[in-house]
Each structure stands twice: as structure tokens, then as C-alpha cells.
């Protein structure tokens, strides 16, 4: 795919950035933004939650052999960008200034994909096709921040209860595996111990991060999400560890609900970040 036919669509909050068209839109309405602030925005969106240094921006926007008042030009570009986003340096929601070094983009960013911008690939409305399977930030409803944080804390507490409850009843779980004629009950119990022991500190980190309103939680969660997804889907089978106390149908229903939990947590994290 050539650069001329490729298009990257970045989404964050209610904003959409079309790199090829050079457009910034808020809830579908185009916001006027000059070339230099737009290029600064693209650099930040390419590396969300990471520091983009002033030197990197200078090399990309002004080049090595250009002699300009770089500091004034960059400060002006960032100020215009913040104005377009409705952001502020004092209480940043999107662009954080790292004093003397550069800037960091705070909000979670969704890259909708790199795809040809040919007419047959366009949606009926003339916009790009949404190729993302997961929920995008702008698709989520607005919710009170306290409610979002409470639900996130409850989710971590639920998983901690699963881990600790399983570790406290290893003999019973071994017996359940034997009664069900499962192969290698000892290996199953060992897997349970290893995954529970590995995930307890992760859950405690997420619990504390939400409780203390950790600024970079959304970026950390994006890094953890692939591992959390695998572990959470594995632990979605945990209701069957209660098979001596609940019916098979109830255990199946509980497992089905737990399959959705990692995706529910992801949505809550996006809502958490958007509400900053």
C-alpha cells in the first residue's frame, strides 16, 4: 500500500483526526487548524502517553537546516492546538507539558486502521469505514466519574475474591476435577495457583490506581489488556469450581457473564480517561 493511498484515522474522545485529509473534527464538525499545529497533533497521537521531545518536533516540522525562532513557533503551535481541542496547560485533558523536555498526549487514542481511501472503501455517508471491533471512546455514554471509578474498583475486588477463594479451597477444587474425570487434576490445580498468584498483584495495582486516580492508568491498562484478556477468559470458568454448591446451569450463566468482563473493564477505563 503506497503512502498516497493510505489513510490513518485517529480518534480520541469526541475528536477525529484524518491524517491524509489534514482534518480535525469534533463530533463530526470540522475544526480549523493550521499545518504546524496539525503536525504536532499527529506526532502526539502516534505515541499516546509517551514523551515527544521538543527536539523531535523541531526536526520533523522545521528540519535540520532551517533557522527560525523554534521555541516561539512551537509554543504558538501548541497553544493553537490546545485552543482547538478546548484544552488548557494548567489542567490538561489531552496535552501535558513536560517542562523543558516536550509534550505528552494523555487521552486514550484509537487508530481506526490503515486502509485505502478509494470510493468503494467509503461508507454510504462518505466517511471512512470503522474497522475496529472493540468499542471506540466516542461510542460510550457519559457517566459520573465516581460511578465509573466505583465499578472499576468493584471489578478488581471481584477478581481478587475469585483468586483468594480458589487458593483457600485447593483440596476441594482438586476433588471437583477428579469427580468430573478431568485429565491431570494436579496440573489444573497448579495452573490455578500460578495464574492466581500472578494476577493478585496486577489486580491490587489496578485497584490502587483507580482509588488514587492514577493519571496514566489508561496507558498502563492498554499495555496490560492482552494479558488481562487471556487471564480473564480463563478465569471465566471459575464458577464451575463452585459446582458442588450451585447448579450446572447457574455456573454456565455466571461464566457467560464473566466472558464479557474484560471488555466491560476496557470500556470503563476509556470512560475513566475521558472524564479526566
Secondary structure in CASP SS format (residue, H / E / C, confidence):
PFRMAT SS
TARGET T0000
AUTHOR 0000-0000-0000
METHOD secondary structure of the structure
MODEL  1
X C 1.00
X C 1.00
X H 1.00
X H 1.00
X H 1.00
X E 1.00
X E 1.00
X E 1.00
X E 1.00
X E 1.00
X E 1.00
X E 1.00
X C 1.00
X C 1.00
X E 1.00
X E 1.00
X E 1.00
X E 1.00
X C 1.00
X C 1.00
X C 1.00
X C 1.00
X E 1.00
X E 1.00
X E 1.00
X E 1.00
X C 1.00
X C 1.00
X E 1.00
X E 1.00
X E 1.00
X C 1.00
X C 1.00
X C 1.00
X H 1.00
X H 1.00
X H 1.00
X H 1.00
X H 1.00
X H 1.00
X H 1.00
X H 1.00
X H 1.00
X H 1.00
X H 1.00
X H 1.00
X C 1.00
X C 1.00
X C 1.00
X C 1.00
X E 1.00
X E 1.00
X E 1.00
X H 1.00
X H 1.00
X H 1.00
X H 1.00
X H 1.00
X H 1.00
X H 1.00
X H 1.00
X C 1.00
X C 1.00
X C 1.00
X C 1.00
X C 1.00
X C 1.00
X C 1.00
X C 1.00
X H 1.00
X H 1.00
X H 1.00
X H 1.00
X H 1.00
X H 1.00
X H 1.00
X H 1.00
X H 1.00
X H 1.00
X H 1.00
X H 1.00
X H 1.00
X H 1.00
X H 1.00
X H 1.00
X C 1.00
X C 1.00
X C 1.00
X C 1.00
X C 1.00
X C 1.00
X C 1.00
X C 1.00
X C 1.00
X E 1.00
X E 1.00
X E 1.00
X E 1.00
X C 1.00
X C 1.00
X C 1.00
X E 1.00
X E 1.00
X E 1.00
X E 1.00
X C 1.00
X C 1.00
X C 1.00
X C 1.00
X E 1.00
X E 1.00
X E 1.00
X E 1.00
X E 1.00
X E 1.00
X E 1.00
X C 1.00
X C 1.00
X H 1.00
X H 1.00
X H 1.00
X E 1.00
X C 1.00
X C 1.00
X C 1.00
X C 1.00
X C 1.00
X E 1.00
X C 1.00
X C 1.00
X C 1.00
X C 1.00
X C 1.00
X C 1.00
X C 1.00
X C 1.00
X H 1.00
X H 1.00
X H 1.00
X C 1.00
X C 1.00
X C 1.00
X C 1.00
X C 1.00
X H 1.00
X H 1.00
X H 1.00
X H 1.00
X H 1.00
X H 1.00
X H 1.00
X H 1.00
X H 1.00
X H 1.00
X H 1.00
X H 1.00
X H 1.00
X H 1.00
X H 1.00
X H 1.00
X H 1.00
X H 1.00
X H 1.00
X H 1.00
X H 1.00
X H 1.00
X H 1.00
X C 1.00
X C 1.00
X H 1.00
X H 1.00
X H 1.00
X H 1.00
X H 1.00
X H 1.00
X H 1.00
X H 1.00
X H 1.00
X H 1.00
X C 1.00
X C 1.00
X C 1.00
X C 1.00
X C 1.00
X H 1.00
X H 1.00
X H 1.00
X H 1.00
X H 1.00
X H 1.00
X H 1.00
X H 1.00
X H 1.00
X H 1.00
X H 1.00
X H 1.00
X H 1.00
X H 1.00
X H 1.00
X H 1.00
X H 1.00
X H 1.00
X H 1.00
X H 1.00
X H 1.00
X H 1.00
X H 1.00
X H 1.00
X H 1.00
X H 1.00
X H 1.00
X C 1.00
X C 1.00
X C 1.00
X C 1.00
X C 1.00
X H 1.00
X H 1.00
X H 1.00
X H 1.00
X H 1.00
X H 1.00
X H 1.00
X H 1.00
X H 1.00
X H 1.00
X H 1.00
X H 1.00
X H 1.00
X H 1.00
X H 1.00
X H 1.00
X H 1.00
X H 1.00
X H 1.00
X H 1.00
X H 1.00
X H 1.00
X H 1.00
X H 1.00
X H 1.00
X H 1.00
X C 1.00
X C 1.00
X C 1.00
X C 1.00
X C 1.00
X H 1.00
X H 1.00
X H 1.00
X H 1.00
X H 1.00
X H 1.00
X H 1.00
X H 1.00
X H 1.00
X H 1.00
X H 1.00
X H 1.00
X H 1.00
X H 1.00
X H 1.00
X H 1.00
X H 1.00
X H 1.00
X H 1.00
X H 1.00
X H 1.00
X H 1.00
X H 1.00
X H 1.00
X H 1.00
X H 1.00
X H 1.00
X C 1.00
X C 1.00
END
